[in-house]
Amino acid sequence: MEANANAQLERLFYMSKDMIYRAAAFGQVLVIDTTAKTNRFDMYLFLASVMDNRSKSSIVCICFMRTETAMDFGWIFQQMRQAMVSITCDIDQIIQVVVSDEDKAMMLAIKMHMPNAKQMLCRWHVGQNIHLNCGTLLSNTEIRIQYERIVEEITDEEQWNTEWNKLLSMIESEIGPSVNYFKEQIYGKRKQICKLWVDQYMNMGIYTTQRAESQHAVRISITLSFHSHVRHNLI
């Protein structure tokens, strides 16, 4: 737990002994995600999850935080490291891959505090950013199929380059100046999202942050149901 100069809570970290052992056993691929201020304290909720031996999502770290800066995320990773040391585990030897969205502060913290881990970007978030910044680009069926092909299917680099050039020729007339954004999202980050590169290391078949996000959804649903139940009984 950490407070500011005004004695206000800034960060609250939780990692039980069971979570620590699960992280040590199944933490080769760590999926992390935050949700924006869905609690009465107006704080962000950070969740880290892993896939266990039954292919089920398992939370290994929880943190409430007032802001989402590289310092905040770095503090969380330091707490995780200390917790793992308590059972004589080296986080650098356990965590091989970290899957996250494109939050720059989070990506910087991962690079600084887990330099040996490969960074993968959530394919879903990348696609959403393309929709947001390039209009209805992926609503075009032919473009979407070609996009999915180069991201999810191709495993040969020469073939990938050929199909990439084909995709570029398809989008030039569709999005005009936004083509530069598309290039940055796909070509610039290809080694963090495309099957050709991310399957070169063990990722357990995880390509999105859905596992962490689903845990957020469950907790929000439970919280809302609880509040509704309490309110109903008070009226």
ROZA-749413 format. One line per 10 residues: number of its first residue (from 1); their letters; for each residue x, z, y of N, C-alpha, C. Coordinates in nm, 4 decimals. Example, Ala and Ser with C-alpha at 12.3 -4.5 7.8 and 13.67 -1.06 7.14 Angstrom:
REM ROZA-749413
1	as	1.3190 0.7800 -0.5690 1.2300 0.7800 -0.4500 1.3200 0.7800 -0.3300 | 1.2850 0.7080 -0.2250 1.3670 0.7140 -0.1060 1.2900 0.7870 0.0030 .
REM end
This chain:
REM ROZA-749413
1	meananaqle	0.0844 0.0000 -0.1184 0.0000 0.0000 0.0000 0.0888 0.0000 0.1246 | 0.0465 -0.0718 0.2281 0.1228 -0.0755 0.3520 0.0281 -0.0758 0.4708 | 0.0606 0.0061 0.5717 -0.0218 0.0160 0.6916 0.0592 -0.0267 0.8135 | -0.0105 -0.0621 0.9233 0.0585 -0.1001 1.0462 0.0819 0.0213 1.1352 | 0.1321 -0.0032 1.2558 0.1657 0.1067 1.3479 0.0434 0.1872 1.3902 | -0.0748 0.1278 1.3800 -0.1986 0.1968 1.4162 -0.2657 0.2640 1.2969 | -0.1901 0.2747 1.1886 -0.2389 0.3369 1.0645 -0.3548 0.2592 1.0022 | -0.3643 0.1296 1.0324 -0.4651 0.0437 0.9702 -0.4054 -0.0211 0.8448 | -0.4865 -0.0311 0.7431 -0.4396 -0.0905 0.6185 -0.4063 -0.2388 0.6389 | -0.2865 -0.2786 0.6021 -0.2437 -0.4182 0.6117 -0.2464 -0.4859 0.4759 .
11	rlfymskdmi	-0.2001 -0.4139 0.3745 -0.1939 -0.4712 0.2397 -0.2179 -0.3621 0.1366 | -0.2928 -0.3967 0.0332 -0.3179 -0.3037 -0.0765 -0.2949 -0.3787 -0.2075 | -0.1910 -0.3401 -0.2794 -0.1479 -0.4092 -0.4014 -0.1863 -0.3263 -0.5238 | -0.2340 -0.3958 -0.6279 -0.2686 -0.3262 -0.7517 -0.2230 -0.4073 -0.8719 | -0.1508 -0.3394 -0.9605 -0.1057 -0.4009 -1.0855 -0.0948 -0.2878 -1.1878 | -0.1953 -0.2768 -1.2744 -0.1974 -0.1688 -1.3728 -0.0925 -0.1931 -1.4810 | -0.0700 -0.0925 -1.5629 0.0271 -0.1077 -1.6717 -0.0163 -0.2197 -1.7664 | -0.1476 -0.2276 -1.7912 -0.1984 -0.3345 -1.8780 -0.1717 -0.4714 -1.8169 | -0.1906 -0.4832 -1.6845 -0.1621 -0.6090 -1.6150 -0.0140 -0.6451 -1.6248 | 0.0718 -0.5444 -1.6102 0.2159 -0.5676 -1.6170 0.2537 -0.6229 -1.7541 .
21	yraaafgqvl	0.1991 -0.5624 -1.8599 0.2316 -0.6087 -1.9951 0.1751 -0.7485 -2.0209 | 0.0572 -0.7767 -1.9651 0.0002 -0.9116 -1.9817 0.0850 -1.0147 -1.9078 | 0.1333 -0.9770 -1.7896 0.2207 -1.0680 -1.7140 0.3495 -1.0944 -1.7903 | 0.4020 -0.9909 -1.8536 0.5259 -1.0061 -1.9302 0.5044 -1.0934 -2.0536 | 0.3870 -1.0795 -2.1148 0.3588 -1.1530 -2.2386 0.3154 -1.2972 -2.2142 | 0.2372 -1.3197 -2.1067 0.1755 -1.4514 -2.0870 0.2044 -1.5136 -1.9503 | 0.3019 -1.4596 -1.8787 0.3242 -1.5022 -1.7408 0.4104 -1.6246 -1.7192 | 0.4312 -1.7043 -1.8232 0.5135 -1.8245 -1.8060 0.4556 -1.9170 -1.6999 | 0.3218 -1.9251 -1.6954 0.2534 -2.0050 -1.5924 0.1647 -1.9106 -1.5128 | 0.1952 -1.8954 -1.3844 0.1213 -1.8051 -1.2973 0.0341 -1.8873 -1.2033 .
31	vidttaktnr	-0.0953 -1.8587 -1.2028 -0.1899 -1.9295 -1.1161 -0.2322 -1.8346 -1.0056 | -0.2116 -1.8748 -0.8801 -0.2428 -1.7852 -0.7696 -0.3388 -1.8504 -0.6703 | -0.4215 -1.7658 -0.6099 -0.5213 -1.8155 -0.5157 -0.5668 -1.7007 -0.4268 | -0.6104 -1.7330 -0.3059 -0.6679 -1.6322 -0.2169 -0.8067 -1.6771 -0.1745 | -0.8914 -1.5810 -0.1444 -1.0238 -1.6124 -0.0920 -1.0391 -1.5439 0.0431 | -1.1117 -1.6071 0.1324 -1.1156 -1.5617 0.2715 -1.2229 -1.4569 0.2963 | -1.1811 -1.3354 0.3222 -1.2633 -1.2300 0.3810 -1.4054 -1.2215 0.3252 | -1.4148 -1.2011 0.1951 -1.5462 -1.1910 0.1315 -1.5842 -1.0454 0.1079 | -1.5178 -0.9530 0.1767 -1.5467 -0.8109 0.1595 -1.5746 -0.7466 0.2950 | -1.6302 -0.6282 0.2948 -1.6716 -0.5643 0.4198 -1.5547 -0.5211 0.5067 .
41	fdmylflasv	-1.4323 -0.5257 0.4523 -1.3151 -0.4900 0.5308 -1.2526 -0.6123 0.5984 | -1.3125 -0.7294 0.5759 -1.2634 -0.8539 0.6361 -1.1191 -0.8835 0.5981 | -1.0836 -0.8577 0.4749 -0.9469 -0.8826 0.4290 -0.9464 -0.9959 0.3273 | -0.8327 -1.0638 0.3173 -0.8157 -1.1683 0.2173 -0.7900 -1.1026 0.0816 | -0.8395 -1.1686 -0.0229 -0.8143 -1.1198 -0.1585 -0.7237 -1.2183 -0.2315 | -0.6094 -1.1697 -0.2746 -0.5115 -1.2478 -0.3506 -0.5256 -1.2128 -0.4975 | -0.5367 -1.3144 -0.5819 -0.5410 -1.2928 -0.7264 -0.4349 -1.3782 -0.7943 | -0.3690 -1.3202 -0.8920 -0.2766 -1.3954 -0.9773 -0.3271 -1.3826 -1.1202 | -0.3359 -1.4951 -1.1886 -0.3864 -1.4912 -1.3256 -0.2967 -1.5710 -1.4192 | -0.3106 -1.5425 -1.5484 -0.2356 -1.6138 -1.6516 -0.3342 -1.6559 -1.7610 .
51	mdnrskssiv	-0.2885 -1.7383 -1.8526 -0.3696 -1.7755 -1.9679 -0.3155 -1.7013 -2.0891 | -0.4021 -1.6230 -2.1551 -0.3549 -1.5423 -2.2668 -0.3533 -1.6220 -2.3969 | -0.3260 -1.5528 -2.5073 -0.3122 -1.6204 -2.6363 -0.4448 -1.6701 -2.6930 | -0.5551 -1.6400 -2.6255 -0.6869 -1.6924 -2.6665 -0.7362 -1.7987 -2.5689 | -0.6438 -1.8455 -2.4830 -0.6746 -1.9450 -2.3796 -0.7760 -1.8932 -2.2782 | -0.7805 -1.7605 -2.2592 -0.8680 -1.6978 -2.1610 -0.7880 -1.6589 -2.0374 | -0.8533 -1.6652 -1.9228 -0.7888 -1.6236 -1.7982 -0.7776 -1.4717 -1.7945 | -0.6651 -1.4241 -1.7482 -0.6414 -1.2809 -1.7422 -0.5726 -1.2473 -1.6097 | -0.6336 -1.1610 -1.5303 -0.5760 -1.1238 -1.4011 -0.4581 -1.0295 -1.4221 | -0.3483 -1.0571 -1.3515 -0.2298 -0.9723 -1.3647 -0.1882 -0.9097 -1.2320 .
61	cicfmrteta	-0.2557 -0.9457 -1.1241 -0.2193 -0.8896 -0.9943 -0.3338 -0.9080 -0.8957 | -0.3603 -0.8043 -0.8162 -0.4630 -0.8089 -0.7118 -0.4024 -0.7538 -0.5834 | -0.4327 -0.8179 -0.4721 -0.3864 -0.7639 -0.3445 -0.4849 -0.7981 -0.2333 | -0.5253 -0.6974 -0.1581 -0.6007 -0.7197 -0.0356 -0.5004 -0.7255 0.0792 | -0.5204 -0.8203 0.1710 -0.4269 -0.8307 0.2838 -0.5007 -0.8796 0.4080 | -0.4529 -0.8323 0.5227 -0.5212 -0.8632 0.6479 -0.4884 -1.0044 0.6970 | -0.3686 -1.0544 0.6682 -0.3269 -1.1880 0.7109 -0.2659 -1.2634 0.5935 | -0.2490 -1.3936 0.6106 -0.1901 -1.4781 0.5067 -0.0631 -1.5445 0.5599 | 0.0422 -1.4678 0.5740 0.1697 -1.5209 0.6209 0.2690 -1.5234 0.5054 | 0.3804 -1.5922 0.5274 0.4856 -1.5954 0.4255 0.5354 -1.4538 0.3970 .
71	mdfgwifqqm	0.5358 -1.3698 0.5011 0.5775 -1.2306 0.4829 0.4811 -1.1555 0.3922 | 0.3501 -1.1810 0.4084 0.2499 -1.1159 0.3234 0.2691 -1.1552 0.1770 | 0.2795 -1.2853 0.1539 0.2960 -1.3317 0.0161 0.4293 -1.2860 -0.0420 | 0.5338 -1.2856 0.0414 0.6640 -1.2374 -0.0040 0.6571 -1.0910 -0.0443 | 0.5825 -1.0112 0.0323 0.5652 -0.8692 -0.0002 0.4976 -0.8534 -0.1359 | 0.3957 -0.9361 -0.1613 0.3263 -0.9304 -0.2907 0.4224 -0.9617 -0.4048 | 0.5020 -1.0665 -0.3898 0.5945 -1.1039 -0.4966 0.7015 -0.9967 -0.5183 | 0.7399 -0.9284 -0.4120 0.8352 -0.8174 -0.4261 0.7735 -0.7024 -0.5047 | 0.6445 -0.6746 -0.4780 0.5751 -0.5684 -0.5525 0.5627 -0.6065 -0.7000 | 0.5342 -0.7329 -0.7260 0.5259 -0.7796 -0.8647 0.6599 -0.7624 -0.9345 .
81	rqamvsitcd	0.7656 -0.7977 -0.8647 0.9003 -0.7857 -0.9215 0.9305 -0.6397 -0.9575 | 0.8995 -0.5484 -0.8665 0.9247 -0.4070 -0.8910 0.8414 -0.3548 -1.0073 | 0.7158 -0.4014 -1.0151 0.6290 -0.3581 -1.1248 0.6837 -0.4055 -1.2593 | 0.7328 -0.5280 -1.2632 0.7883 -0.5825 -1.3875 0.9159 -0.5094 -1.4287 | 0.9935 -0.4699 -1.3298 1.1171 -0.3959 -1.3584 1.0856 -0.2639 -1.4268 | 0.9670 -0.2085 -1.3985 0.9297 -0.0793 -1.4570 0.9228 -0.0838 -1.6088 | 0.9055 -0.2033 -1.6655 0.9080 -0.2166 -1.8124 1.0282 -0.3025 -1.8539 | 1.1305 -0.2983 -1.7680 1.2578 -0.3696 -1.7905 1.2383 -0.5197 -1.8133 | 1.1502 -0.5805 -1.7358 1.1293 -0.7256 -1.7418 1.1768 -0.7896 -1.6116 | 1.2446 -0.9009 -1.6233 1.2909 -0.9754 -1.5072 1.1903 -1.0852 -1.4772 .
91	idqiiqvvvs	1.1275 -1.0796 -1.3593 1.0248 -1.1769 -1.3241 1.0786 -1.3198 -1.3259 | 1.2068 -1.3358 -1.2946 1.2673 -1.4696 -1.2937 1.2804 -1.5280 -1.4337 | 1.2858 -1.4399 -1.5336 1.2961 -1.4874 -1.6719 1.1589 -1.5148 -1.7313 | 1.0557 -1.4534 -1.6726 0.9195 -1.4676 -1.7264 0.8477 -1.5871 -1.6642 | 0.8366 -1.5892 -1.5324 0.7567 -1.6913 -1.4637 0.8359 -1.8212 -1.4505 | 0.7875 -1.9244 -1.5185 0.8530 -2.0549 -1.5172 0.7847 -2.1536 -1.4223 | 0.6525 -2.1382 -1.4064 0.5733 -2.2307 -1.3253 0.4738 -2.1503 -1.2418 | 0.4563 -2.1889 -1.1161 0.3550 -2.1275 -1.0304 0.2626 -2.2378 -0.9792 | 0.1332 -2.2218 -1.0027 0.0331 -2.3193 -0.9576 -0.0418 -2.2595 -0.8391 | -0.0467 -2.3333 -0.7290 -0.1134 -2.2826 -0.6086 -0.1763 -2.3984 -0.5324 .
101	dedkammlai	-0.2454 -2.3649 -0.4218 -0.2919 -2.4703 -0.3335 -0.1780 -2.5066 -0.2381 | -0.2101 -2.5794 -0.1305 -0.1046 -2.6290 -0.0422 -0.0777 -2.5392 0.0782 | -0.1170 -2.4141 0.0694 -0.0907 -2.3202 0.1781 0.0605 -2.3117 0.2015 | 0.1041 -2.3484 0.3214 0.2472 -2.3571 0.3503 0.3160 -2.2222 0.3428 | 0.2478 -2.1169 0.3894 0.3063 -1.9831 0.3852 0.3281 -1.9384 0.2409 | 0.2296 -1.9672 0.1548 0.2411 -1.9309 0.0145 0.3537 -2.0082 -0.0532 | 0.3608 -2.1384 -0.0256 0.4641 -2.2220 -0.0856 0.6036 -2.1766 -0.0434 | 0.6178 -2.1386 0.0826 0.7472 -2.0910 0.1318 0.7869 -1.9605 0.0632 | 0.6898 -1.8700 0.0477 0.7172 -1.7415 -0.0172 0.7569 -1.7611 -0.1633 | 0.6905 -1.8538 -0.2317 0.7254 -1.8830 -0.3716 0.8696 -1.9330 -0.3793 .
111	kmhmpnakqm	0.9041 -2.0235 -0.2897 1.0389 -2.0800 -0.2883 1.1441 -1.9730 -0.2617 | 1.1117 -1.8785 -0.1727 1.2071 -1.7745 -0.1359 1.2188 -1.6648 -0.2423 | 1.1072 -1.6250 -0.3015 1.1073 -1.5088 -0.3901 1.1057 -1.5426 -0.5385 | 1.0702 -1.6667 -0.5726 1.0774 -1.7100 -0.7127 1.1456 -1.8475 -0.7177 | 1.2702 -1.8537 -0.6753 1.3400 -1.9823 -0.6612 1.3584 -2.0596 -0.7911 | 1.3532 -1.9906 -0.9037 1.3725 -2.0584 -1.0326 1.2443 -2.1182 -1.0888 | 1.1318 -2.0799 -1.0324 1.0025 -2.1285 -1.0830 0.9705 -2.2661 -1.0266 | 0.9127 -2.3505 -1.1097 0.8653 -2.4811 -1.0651 0.7324 -2.4621 -0.9910 | 0.7167 -2.5310 -0.8794 0.5925 -2.5221 -0.8037 0.5027 -2.6409 -0.8350 | 0.3817 -2.6117 -0.8799 0.2808 -2.7149 -0.9008 0.1698 -2.6954 -0.7989 .
121	lcrwhvgqni	0.1158 -2.8069 -0.7503 0.0045 -2.8006 -0.6553 -0.1263 -2.8321 -0.7273 | -0.2300 -2.7627 -0.6875 -0.3625 -2.7825 -0.7466 -0.4133 -2.9230 -0.7167 | -0.4414 -2.9998 -0.8203 -0.4891 -3.1377 -0.8024 -0.6220 -3.1416 -0.7283 | -0.7070 -3.0438 -0.7546 -0.8380 -3.0429 -0.6903 -0.8224 -3.0280 -0.5395 | -0.7375 -2.9365 -0.4957 -0.7166 -2.9163 -0.3523 -0.6557 -3.0393 -0.2862 | -0.5635 -3.1055 -0.3549 -0.5045 -3.2282 -0.3008 -0.6128 -3.3332 -0.2803 | -0.7000 -3.3496 -0.3805 -0.8096 -3.4455 -0.3693 -0.9048 -3.4118 -0.2555 | -0.9333 -3.2814 -0.2375 -1.0208 -3.2393 -0.1285 -0.9596 -3.2710 0.0075 | -0.8290 -3.2520 0.0202 -0.7610 -3.2818 0.1464 -0.7610 -3.4317 0.1762 | -0.7536 -3.5136 0.0717 -0.7613 -3.6580 0.0906 -0.9001 -3.6956 0.1410 .
131	hlncgtllsn	-1.0035 -3.6380 0.0796 -1.1410 -3.6623 0.1254 -1.1569 -3.6239 0.2714 | -1.1022 -3.5092 0.3076 -1.1179 -3.4558 0.4425 -1.0466 -3.5410 0.5464 | -0.9271 -3.5888 0.5125 -0.8437 -3.6585 0.6106 -0.8500 -3.8105 0.6016 | -0.9047 -3.8614 0.4948 -0.9100 -4.0073 0.4773 -1.0523 -4.0563 0.4550 | -1.1477 -3.9837 0.5108 -1.2859 -4.0275 0.4987 -1.3340 -4.0240 0.3551 | -1.4033 -4.1281 0.3156 -1.4610 -4.1342 0.1805 -1.3747 -4.2185 0.0873 | -1.2455 -4.2100 0.1059 -1.1519 -4.2918 0.0276 -1.1792 -4.2886 -0.1221 | -1.1868 -4.1688 -0.1789 -1.2029 -4.1576 -0.3231 -1.3464 -4.1802 -0.3695 | -1.4359 -4.2100 -0.2734 -1.5721 -4.2472 -0.3114 -1.5767 -4.3907 -0.3629 | -1.4745 -4.4684 -0.3286 -1.4603 -4.6037 -0.3814 -1.4192 -4.5927 -0.5277 .
141	teiriqyeri	-1.5048 -4.6395 -0.6179 -1.4822 -4.6208 -0.7618 -1.3490 -4.6775 -0.8087 | -1.3136 -4.7979 -0.7647 -1.1885 -4.8605 -0.8096 -1.0669 -4.7813 -0.7622 | -1.0717 -4.7361 -0.6380 -0.9608 -4.6575 -0.5838 -0.9507 -4.5234 -0.6561 | -1.0657 -4.4600 -0.6796 -1.0646 -4.3303 -0.7472 -1.0077 -4.3412 -0.8879 | -1.0477 -4.4449 -0.9611 -0.9975 -4.4644 -1.0972 -0.8465 -4.4863 -1.0965 | -0.7980 -4.5663 -1.0006 -0.6550 -4.5920 -0.9913 -0.5786 -4.4651 -0.9520 | -0.6367 -4.3896 -0.8603 -0.5770 -4.2622 -0.8169 -0.5655 -4.1663 -0.9355 | -0.6738 -4.1515 -1.0106 -0.6735 -4.0615 -1.1258 -0.5740 -4.1084 -1.2313 | -0.5582 -4.2382 -1.2427 -0.4651 -4.2944 -1.3404 -0.3208 -4.2548 -1.3089 | -0.2803 -4.2703 -1.1827 -0.1406 -4.2390 -1.1500 -0.1147 -4.0880 -1.1478 .
151	veeitdeeqw	-0.2190 -4.0099 -1.1209 -0.2014 -3.8644 -1.1167 -0.2105 -3.8035 -1.2562 | -0.3063 -3.8480 -1.3373 -0.3386 -3.7788 -1.4611 -0.2935 -3.8471 -1.5904 | -0.2565 -3.9757 -1.5852 -0.2353 -4.0462 -1.7111 -0.0937 -4.0998 -1.7333 | -0.0366 -4.1634 -1.6344 0.0883 -4.2381 -1.6552 0.2063 -4.1448 -1.6817 | 0.2856 -4.1798 -1.7844 0.4002 -4.0981 -1.8238 0.5321 -4.1752 -1.8205 | 0.5284 -4.2975 -1.7716 0.6495 -4.3794 -1.7613 0.6762 -4.4074 -1.6129 | 0.7974 -4.3822 -1.5656 0.8252 -4.3911 -1.4221 0.8162 -4.5341 -1.3687 | 0.8633 -4.6307 -1.4441 0.8551 -4.7697 -1.3988 0.7085 -4.8120 -1.3857 | 0.6298 -4.7754 -1.4850 0.4871 -4.8072 -1.4802 0.4203 -4.7342 -1.3640 | 0.4619 -4.6098 -1.3388 0.4045 -4.5327 -1.2288 0.4289 -4.6032 -1.0960 .
161	ntewnkllsm	0.5506 -4.6500 -1.0736 0.5836 -4.7191 -0.9485 0.5023 -4.8472 -0.9322 | 0.4814 -4.9181 -1.0427 0.4011 -5.0410 -1.0391 0.2570 -5.0096 -1.0008 | 0.1999 -4.9068 -1.0651 0.0611 -4.8704 -1.0388 0.0453 -4.8086 -0.8994 | 0.1490 -4.7411 -0.8525 0.1459 -4.6847 -0.7169 0.1372 -4.7959 -0.6131 | 0.2190 -4.8981 -0.6291 0.2157 -5.0119 -0.5361 0.0812 -5.0824 -0.5408 | 0.0227 -5.0880 -0.6580 -0.1101 -5.1476 -0.6725 -0.2131 -5.0657 -0.5956 | -0.2030 -4.9334 -0.6050 -0.2949 -4.8452 -0.5328 -0.2785 -4.8611 -0.3823 | -0.1552 -4.8725 -0.3355 -0.1311 -4.8906 -0.1925 -0.1961 -5.0181 -0.1399 | -0.1864 -5.1249 -0.2186 -0.2475 -5.2516 -0.1759 -0.3994 -5.2393 -0.1701 | -0.4553 -5.1510 -0.2528 -0.6003 -5.1322 -0.2556 -0.6492 -5.0515 -0.1346 .
171	ieseigpsvn	-0.5674 -4.9591 -0.0844 -0.6141 -4.8700 0.0215 -0.5784 -4.9158 0.1621 | -0.4889 -5.0139 0.1752 -0.4453 -5.0576 0.3083 -0.5641 -5.0927 0.3983 | -0.6567 -5.1729 0.3468 -0.7701 -5.2163 0.4281 -0.8797 -5.1101 0.4373 | -0.8725 -5.0097 0.3472 -0.9769 -4.9078 0.3432 -0.9589 -4.8003 0.4492 | -0.8350 -4.7533 0.4691 -0.8168 -4.6366 0.5555 -0.7216 -4.6598 0.6725 | -0.6635 -4.7792 0.6831 -0.5798 -4.8117 0.7977 -0.4706 -4.7103 0.8226 | -0.4687 -4.6455 0.9411 -0.3613 -4.5517 0.9746 -0.3544 -4.4286 0.8840 | -0.4639 -4.3968 0.8172 -0.4639 -4.2795 0.7290 -0.3810 -4.3001 0.6029 | -0.3346 -4.4233 0.5824 -0.2523 -4.4514 0.4656 -0.1270 -4.3663 0.4660 | -0.0759 -4.3314 0.5848 0.0436 -4.2467 0.5929 0.0158 -4.1073 0.5384 .
181	yfkeqiygkr	-0.1034 -4.0554 0.5671 -0.1400 -3.9245 0.5138 -0.1505 -3.9313 0.3620 | -0.2106 -4.0376 0.3129 -0.2268 -4.0547 0.1687 -0.0902 -4.0596 0.1004 | 0.0030 -4.1337 0.1603 0.1385 -4.1426 0.1040 0.2033 -4.0050 0.0987 | 0.1849 -3.9287 0.2052 0.2454 -3.7948 0.2110 0.1876 -3.7056 0.1023 | 0.0547 -3.7141 0.0839 -0.0114 -3.6293 -0.0141 0.0266 -3.6645 -0.1577 | 0.0313 -3.7936 -0.1875 0.0551 -3.8347 -0.3257 0.2025 -3.8633 -0.3525 | 0.2585 -3.9573 -0.2799 0.3978 -3.9930 -0.3094 0.4922 -3.8784 -0.2722 | 0.4676 -3.8170 -0.1566 0.5563 -3.7095 -0.1126 0.5510 -3.5867 -0.2014 | 0.4378 -3.5671 -0.2724 0.4214 -3.4482 -0.3563 0.4018 -3.4853 -0.5030 | 0.4423 -3.6064 -0.5360 0.4180 -3.6574 -0.6718 0.4785 -3.5687 -0.7807 .
191	kqicklwvdq	0.5932 -3.5081 -0.7524 0.6591 -3.4266 -0.8545 0.5924 -3.2907 -0.8728 | 0.4919 -3.2617 -0.7899 0.4206 -3.1353 -0.8007 0.2765 -3.1523 -0.8488 | 0.2310 -3.2790 -0.8595 0.0922 -3.2995 -0.9030 0.0768 -3.4016 -1.0161 | 0.1670 -3.4975 -1.0282 0.1477 -3.6074 -1.1244 0.1997 -3.5723 -1.2634 | 0.1225 -3.6118 -1.3632 0.1534 -3.5835 -1.5030 0.2953 -3.6244 -1.5405 | 0.3404 -3.7382 -1.4917 0.4740 -3.7889 -1.5241 0.5807 -3.6834 -1.5001 | 0.5683 -3.6074 -1.3915 0.6700 -3.5081 -1.3568 0.6341 -3.3667 -1.4015 | 0.5094 -3.3241 -1.3814 0.4765 -3.1842 -1.4114 0.4748 -3.1558 -1.5616 | 0.4581 -3.2594 -1.6431 0.4598 -3.2375 -1.7875 0.6011 -3.2331 -1.8438 | 0.7000 -3.2426 -1.7565 0.8387 -3.2310 -1.8017 0.8772 -3.0846 -1.8246 .
201	ymnmgiyttq	0.7921 -2.9932 -1.7797 0.8130 -2.8515 -1.8080 0.6809 -2.7917 -1.8558 | 0.6911 -2.6785 -1.9206 0.5727 -2.6177 -1.9807 0.4745 -2.5720 -1.8735 | 0.3535 -2.6278 -1.8773 0.2510 -2.5867 -1.7806 0.1223 -2.5401 -1.8485 | 0.1225 -2.5355 -1.9821 0.0073 -2.4876 -2.0601 -0.1188 -2.5704 -2.0354 | -0.1023 -2.6943 -1.9863 -0.2184 -2.7784 -1.9576 -0.2949 -2.7346 -1.8345 | -0.2316 -2.6550 -1.7480 -0.2967 -2.6071 -1.6260 -0.2523 -2.6945 -1.5096 | -0.3492 -2.7591 -1.4434 -0.3181 -2.8491 -1.3331 -0.3904 -2.8120 -1.2038 | -0.4734 -2.7100 -1.2092 -0.5478 -2.6664 -1.0896 -0.5450 -2.5135 -1.0819 | -0.5935 -2.4609 -0.9705 -0.6033 -2.3155 -0.9546 -0.7404 -2.2648 -0.9987 | -0.8114 -2.3433 -1.0757 -0.9484 -2.3091 -1.1155 -0.9558 -2.1738 -1.1852 .
211	raesqhavri	-0.8550 -2.1410 -1.2651 -0.8591 -2.0141 -1.3382 -0.8629 -1.8946 -1.2430 | -0.7814 -1.8999 -1.1373 -0.7819 -1.7911 -1.0401 -0.9107 -1.7934 -0.9579 | -0.9552 -1.9143 -0.9206 -1.0756 -1.9264 -0.8383 -1.1995 -1.8790 -0.9138 | -1.2039 -1.9032 -1.0436 -1.3196 -1.8584 -1.1220 -1.3269 -1.7066 -1.1242 | -1.2106 -1.6410 -1.1217 -1.2090 -1.4950 -1.1171 -1.2639 -1.4459 -0.9829 | -1.2301 -1.5175 -0.8757 -1.2861 -1.4850 -0.7443 -1.4387 -1.4954 -0.7486 | -1.4885 -1.6040 -0.8051 -1.6327 -1.6285 -0.8092 -1.7043 -1.5181 -0.8853 | -1.6472 -1.4755 -0.9979 -1.7084 -1.3690 -1.0779 -1.7159 -1.2402 -0.9979 | -1.6072 -1.2078 -0.9275 -1.6043 -1.0831 -0.8521 -1.7010 -1.0854 -0.7343 | -1.7134 -1.1994 -0.6694 -1.8082 -1.2118 -0.5587 -1.9512 -1.1968 -0.6103 .
221	sitlsfhshv	-1.9802 -1.2606 -0.7248 -2.1137 -1.2534 -0.7836 -2.1490 -1.1097 -0.8208 | -2.0544 -1.0390 -0.8821 -2.0786 -0.9003 -0.9215 -2.1014 -0.8132 -0.7989 | -2.0194 -0.8356 -0.6954 -2.0313 -0.7570 -0.5719 -2.1667 -0.7787 -0.5056 | -2.2084 -0.9055 -0.4962 -2.3366 -0.9360 -0.4336 -2.4531 -0.8757 -0.5128 | -2.4442 -0.8824 -0.6455 -2.5492 -0.8261 -0.7301 -2.5575 -0.6756 -0.7124 | -2.4413 -0.6111 -0.7034 -2.4368 -0.4659 -0.6855 -2.4978 -0.4264 -0.5508 | -2.4587 -0.4979 -0.4438 -2.5127 -0.4684 -0.3117 -2.6643 -0.4876 -0.3082 | -2.7118 -0.5947 -0.3753 -2.8550 -0.6227 -0.3795 -2.9295 -0.5116 -0.4531 | -2.8683 -0.4650 -0.5638 -2.9305 -0.3586 -0.6438 -2.9406 -0.2295 -0.5627 | -2.8328 -0.1935 -0.4948 -2.8305 -0.0718 -0.4142 -2.9325 -0.0796 -0.3029 .
231	rhnli	-2.9350 -0.1952 -0.2345 -3.0270 -0.2134 -0.1222 -3.1721 -0.2030 -0.1690 | -3.2010 -0.2634 -0.2849 -3.3370 -0.2617 -0.3389 -3.3817 -0.1175 -0.3665 | -3.2922 -0.0354 -0.4203 -3.3269 0.1018 -0.4560 -3.3358 0.1943 -0.3356 | -3.2747 0.1495 -0.2235 -3.2798 0.2310 -0.1037 -3.4066 0.2050 -0.0217 | -3.4642 0.0850 -0.0400 -3.5820 0.0481 0.0403 -3.7086 0.1160 -0.0125 .
REM end
